[in-house]
Amino acid sequence: MHPILLELGPLKIHSYGFMLAVAFLVGIFLAAREARRLGEDEETVHNLAFWILLSSIFGSRLFHVIVFWDEIPSIWSALKIWEGGLVYYGGFIGAVMASVIYTRVKGVSFWQMADIIAPSVALGLMFGRIGCTLVGCCYGKPCPADFPLALTFPPETIGVAGVPLYPTQPAEAIGSLLIFLFLWFFLRHRRSFRGQVMTAFILLYSLLRTALEFWRDDPRGFLTLFTFNSAPGQTPESTGGLFGWLLWSHTFAEVREGVYAVQVSESQAVSLALSALAIAFWIFKKRYDRHHGVEVAPAGIKKESKGKGKG
């Protein structure tokens, strides 16, 4: 783990902040390239990316500070984003709000801009989770010492030190990279309605995050969906199987003797809600654009692709 990549006297380059900067630069390059392909104004994308950067950092940090207010020692500590402590969904909400306002003011299509930027968001998540790995946040549950992919962080981590943990950060980085590859090399060339690329990103990332939450162990609350009765005193070790695994992942928890609660984390609840909304929006928006004749891309791109097919 390397929370500080470079230190020259008073100058410190923090790994988390560095990875955020890399994510922004690579993301804006790709978004500008996609804007050119679709015949959109690159300057609009550059300006929008700037506001997305500010709003996403503010939103993600604000969400973290609100949730973990009791653990924030001072206002200055609340501003130290380079040490981690950014909640993705808070940043996503902030970015969406800023994008809606900006596109309305500029009179451009929000969903067209969303599709242009969506692959960059997925790739940015990959860089962000690499930053999480370097500082130790968003860590996994303890795992067997002989687990070949276990991560053990040193004392200077902001998470748990000296304990083998499941590698949730690298796993999410790889998952985000796979989502980016799908969006960039496949879906963006086959859009059937505006907003499809962004909707696919939301759906795929929500499913990825829902799954990874079972192995994550950083402090987060749980929401109870419902309760059921079963034999009292069951533990992962004594029960085994699927029931034991759900106890281990804290999805099942005995709230009183013989009564178990089915729980999800806040991130799982948000992810499941977003997945359902993404599926519903996909169906609605595809029909809406087809019915109203909304052009997915400028006509010049379609003619160009047809010409290449004939040649």
C-alpha positions as CSV (number, residue, x, y, z in Angstrom):
1,M,0.0,0.0,0.0
2,H,1.3,3.5,-0.9
3,P,-0.9,6.3,0.4
4,I,1.7,8.8,-0.6
5,L,3.3,8.2,-4.1
6,L,5.9,10.9,-3.9
7,E,7.2,13.2,-1.1
8,L,9.5,16.1,-1.8
9,G,9.9,18.2,1.3
10,P,6.5,19.7,2.1
11,L,5.1,18.5,-1.2
12,K,3.2,15.3,-1.0
13,I,1.4,13.5,-3.9
14,H,-1.3,11.4,-2.4
15,S,-2.1,8.2,-4.3
16,Y,-5.8,8.6,-4.1
17,G,-5.8,12.2,-5.4
18,F,-3.4,11.2,-8.1
19,M,-5.6,8.4,-9.3
20,L,-8.6,10.8,-9.3
21,A,-6.6,13.2,-11.5
22,V,-5.6,10.4,-13.9
23,A,-9.3,9.3,-14.1
24,F,-10.4,12.9,-15.0
25,L,-7.7,13.4,-17.7
26,V,-8.2,10.0,-19.4
27,G,-12.0,10.4,-19.1
28,I,-12.2,13.8,-20.6
29,F,-9.9,12.7,-23.5
30,L,-12.2,9.8,-24.3
31,A,-15.4,11.9,-23.9
32,A,-14.0,14.5,-26.3
33,R,-13.1,11.8,-28.8
34,E,-16.7,10.4,-28.6
35,A,-18.1,13.9,-29.0
36,R,-16.2,14.3,-32.2
37,R,-17.5,11.0,-33.5
38,L,-21.1,12.0,-32.8
39,G,-20.7,15.5,-34.2
40,E,-21.1,17.2,-30.9
41,D,-19.2,20.3,-29.6
42,E,-16.0,19.2,-27.8
43,E,-16.0,22.5,-25.8
44,T,-19.4,21.6,-24.4
45,V,-18.0,18.3,-23.2
46,H,-14.9,19.9,-21.7
47,N,-17.0,22.4,-19.7
48,L,-19.5,19.8,-18.6
49,A,-16.7,17.5,-17.4
50,F,-15.3,20.4,-15.3
51,W,-18.7,20.8,-13.5
52,I,-19.1,17.1,-13.2
53,L,-15.7,16.8,-11.5
54,L,-16.5,19.5,-8.9
55,S,-20.0,18.3,-8.2
56,S,-19.1,14.6,-8.0
57,I,-16.3,15.2,-5.5
58,F,-18.5,17.5,-3.5
59,G,-21.4,15.1,-3.5
60,S,-19.4,12.0,-2.7
61,R,-17.5,13.7,0.1
62,L,-20.7,15.3,1.5
63,F,-22.4,11.9,1.5
64,H,-19.5,10.4,3.4
65,V,-19.3,13.2,6.0
66,I,-23.1,12.9,6.6
67,V,-23.0,9.2,7.1
68,F,-19.8,9.1,9.2
69,W,-20.2,12.5,11.0
70,D,-19.4,11.1,14.4
71,E,-16.0,9.8,13.1
72,I,-14.9,13.2,11.5
73,P,-12.6,14.9,14.1
74,S,-12.7,18.3,12.5
75,I,-13.9,20.4,9.5
76,W,-10.4,20.2,8.1
77,S,-10.5,16.5,8.2
78,A,-13.8,16.6,6.3
79,L,-12.0,18.3,3.4
80,K,-9.2,15.8,3.1
81,I,-10.5,14.0,0.0
82,W,-7.0,12.8,-0.9
83,E,-7.1,10.4,2.0
84,G,-10.2,8.6,0.6
85,G,-13.7,8.7,2.1
86,L,-15.7,9.4,-1.1
87,V,-19.0,7.6,-1.5
88,Y,-19.7,6.8,-5.2
89,Y,-23.4,7.2,-5.1
90,G,-23.2,10.6,-3.5
91,G,-20.8,11.7,-6.3
92,F,-23.1,10.2,-8.9
93,I,-26.1,12.1,-7.6
94,G,-24.1,15.3,-7.6
95,A,-22.8,14.8,-11.1
96,V,-26.3,14.1,-12.5
97,M,-27.7,17.2,-10.9
98,A,-24.9,19.4,-12.3
99,S,-25.3,17.8,-15.7
100,V,-29.1,18.4,-15.8
101,I,-28.6,22.0,-15.0
102,Y,-25.7,22.6,-17.4
103,T,-27.4,20.9,-20.4
104,R,-30.6,22.8,-19.8
105,V,-28.8,26.1,-19.6
106,K,-26.8,25.3,-22.8
107,G,-29.8,23.8,-24.6
108,V,-28.1,20.5,-25.5
109,S,-29.4,17.0,-25.1
110,F,-28.8,15.6,-21.6
111,W,-29.0,12.0,-22.7
112,Q,-26.7,12.5,-25.6
113,M,-24.1,14.0,-23.2
114,A,-24.7,11.2,-20.8
115,D,-23.9,8.6,-23.5
116,I,-20.8,10.4,-24.4
117,I,-19.5,10.5,-20.8
118,A,-20.7,7.1,-19.6
119,P,-17.7,5.1,-20.7
120,S,-15.4,7.6,-19.1
121,V,-17.3,7.2,-15.8
122,A,-16.8,3.5,-15.9
123,L,-13.1,3.8,-16.6
124,G,-12.8,6.5,-13.9
125,L,-14.2,4.1,-11.4
126,M,-11.4,1.6,-12.3
127,F,-8.8,4.3,-11.5
128,G,-10.7,5.3,-8.3
129,R,-10.7,1.7,-7.0
130,I,-7.0,1.4,-7.7
131,G,-6.7,4.5,-5.5
132,C,-8.8,2.8,-2.8
133,T,-6.4,-0.2,-2.9
134,L,-3.4,2.1,-2.4
135,V,-4.9,3.8,0.7
136,G,-6.8,0.9,2.1
137,C,-10.4,2.1,2.1
138,C,-13.4,0.2,0.8
139,Y,-11.8,-3.0,2.2
140,G,-13.2,-6.5,2.2
141,K,-14.1,-8.9,5.0
142,P,-11.4,-11.0,6.7
143,C,-10.5,-14.1,4.7
144,P,-8.4,-17.2,5.3
145,A,-4.7,-16.5,5.5
146,D,-4.0,-19.0,2.7
147,F,-6.5,-17.3,0.3
148,P,-4.2,-16.6,-2.7
149,L,-5.6,-13.1,-3.6
150,A,-5.8,-11.9,0.0
151,L,-4.7,-8.3,0.7
152,T,-3.0,-7.4,4.0
153,F,-2.5,-3.7,4.7
154,P,0.3,-2.2,6.7
155,P,-0.3,0.0,9.9
156,E,-0.6,3.3,7.9
157,T,-3.7,2.1,6.2
158,I,-6.9,4.1,6.7
159,G,-8.8,0.8,7.0
160,V,-7.9,-2.5,8.7
161,A,-4.2,-3.4,9.1
162,G,-2.5,-6.7,9.5
163,V,-5.4,-8.9,8.7
164,P,-5.9,-10.8,5.4
165,L,-8.8,-9.3,3.6
166,Y,-10.8,-10.2,0.5
167,P,-9.6,-8.0,-2.4
168,T,-12.8,-6.0,-3.0
169,Q,-11.1,-2.9,-4.4
170,P,-9.2,-4.7,-7.2
171,A,-12.3,-6.8,-7.9
172,E,-14.3,-3.7,-8.4
173,A,-11.6,-2.1,-10.5
174,I,-11.5,-5.2,-12.8
175,G,-15.3,-5.2,-13.0
176,S,-15.4,-1.5,-13.9
177,L,-12.8,-2.1,-16.6
178,L,-14.9,-4.8,-18.1
179,I,-17.9,-2.5,-18.1
180,F,-15.9,0.2,-19.8
181,L,-14.7,-2.3,-22.5
182,F,-18.3,-3.4,-23.2
183,L,-19.6,0.2,-23.4
184,W,-16.6,1.6,-25.5
185,F,-16.0,-1.2,-28.0
186,F,-19.6,-2.6,-28.4
187,L,-22.6,-0.7,-27.1
188,R,-21.8,2.9,-28.2
189,H,-21.6,1.8,-31.8
190,R,-25.0,0.0,-31.6
191,R,-27.2,2.5,-29.7
192,S,-30.9,2.3,-30.4
193,F,-31.9,5.3,-28.3
194,R,-30.3,8.2,-26.5
195,G,-29.4,7.4,-23.0
196,Q,-28.8,3.7,-23.7
197,V,-25.0,3.7,-22.9
198,M,-25.5,5.5,-19.6
199,T,-28.5,3.3,-18.7
200,A,-26.4,0.2,-19.4
201,F,-23.6,1.5,-17.3
202,I,-26.0,2.2,-14.3
203,L,-27.5,-1.3,-14.6
204,L,-24.2,-3.1,-14.9
205,Y,-22.4,-1.2,-12.2
206,S,-25.4,-1.6,-9.8
207,L,-25.3,-5.3,-10.3
208,L,-21.5,-5.4,-9.8
209,R,-21.8,-3.3,-6.6
210,T,-24.7,-5.4,-5.2
211,A,-22.6,-8.5,-5.5
212,L,-19.4,-7.0,-4.1
213,E,-21.2,-5.7,-1.1
214,F,-21.4,-9.2,0.2
215,W,-17.6,-9.3,0.6
216,R,-17.1,-5.6,1.7
217,D,-16.5,-4.9,5.3
218,D,-16.0,-1.2,5.7
219,P,-18.3,0.4,8.2
220,R,-21.8,0.8,6.8
221,G,-25.3,0.4,8.2
222,F,-27.8,-2.1,7.2
223,L,-31.5,-1.9,6.2
224,T,-33.9,-4.6,7.3
225,L,-36.1,-5.9,4.5
226,F,-38.1,-8.5,6.6
227,T,-37.7,-11.1,9.3
228,F,-38.3,-14.8,9.5
229,N,-38.1,-17.6,12.1
230,S,-35.5,-20.3,12.2
231,A,-33.5,-22.4,14.7
232,P,-31.9,-20.0,17.3
233,G,-28.2,-19.5,17.7
234,Q,-27.1,-20.4,14.1
235,T,-23.6,-19.3,13.1
236,P,-21.7,-19.5,9.8
237,E,-19.5,-22.2,11.3
238,S,-22.3,-24.3,12.7
239,T,-24.7,-24.0,9.7
240,G,-22.6,-23.9,6.6
241,G,-24.1,-23.9,3.1
242,L,-25.9,-20.9,1.6
243,F,-27.6,-20.1,5.0
244,G,-24.2,-20.0,6.7
245,W,-22.7,-17.8,4.0
246,L,-25.6,-15.3,4.3
247,L,-24.9,-15.2,8.0
248,W,-21.2,-14.6,7.4
249,S,-22.0,-11.8,4.9
250,H,-24.4,-10.2,7.5
251,T,-27.3,-10.6,5.0
252,F,-29.0,-12.7,7.7
253,A,-28.7,-11.6,11.3
254,E,-30.3,-13.0,14.4
255,V,-32.1,-10.0,16.0
256,R,-33.7,-12.0,18.8
257,E,-33.8,-15.6,19.7
258,G,-35.0,-17.6,16.7
259,V,-35.8,-14.5,14.7
260,Y,-33.6,-13.5,11.8
261,A,-33.6,-10.3,9.7
262,V,-32.8,-10.1,6.0
263,Q,-30.5,-7.1,5.6
264,V,-29.0,-5.1,2.8
265,S,-26.4,-2.3,3.1
266,E,-27.3,1.2,2.0
267,S,-25.3,0.7,-1.2
268,Q,-27.1,-2.5,-2.0
269,A,-30.4,-0.9,-1.5
270,V,-29.5,2.0,-3.8
271,S,-28.0,-0.4,-6.3
272,L,-31.1,-2.6,-6.4
273,A,-33.3,0.5,-6.8
274,L,-31.1,1.8,-9.6
275,S,-31.2,-1.6,-11.4
276,A,-35.0,-1.6,-11.4
277,L,-35.2,2.0,-12.6
278,A,-32.6,1.4,-15.3
279,I,-34.6,-1.6,-16.7
280,A,-37.8,0.4,-16.6
281,F,-36.2,3.4,-18.2
282,W,-34.6,1.3,-20.9
283,I,-38.0,0.0,-22.0
284,F,-39.7,3.4,-21.8
285,K,-36.9,5.5,-23.5
286,K,-36.4,3.0,-26.4
287,R,-40.2,3.2,-27.2
288,Y,-40.3,6.9,-26.7
289,D,-37.4,7.7,-29.0
290,R,-38.7,5.3,-31.7
291,H,-42.2,6.8,-31.5
292,H,-41.0,10.4,-31.7
293,G,-38.3,9.8,-34.3
294,V,-35.4,10.9,-32.0
295,E,-32.1,10.6,-33.9
296,V,-29.5,8.6,-32.0
297,A,-26.6,10.1,-34.0
298,P,-26.2,12.8,-36.7
299,A,-27.2,11.6,-40.1
300,G,-23.7,12.0,-41.4
301,I,-22.5,9.2,-39.2
302,K,-25.2,6.9,-40.4
303,K,-24.4,7.6,-44.1
304,E,-20.7,7.2,-43.4
305,S,-21.3,3.7,-41.8
306,K,-23.5,2.7,-44.7
307,G,-20.9,3.8,-47.2
308,K,-18.2,1.8,-45.5
309,G,-20.5,-1.3,-45.6
310,K,-21.0,-1.0,-49.4
311,G,-17.3,-0.4,-50.1
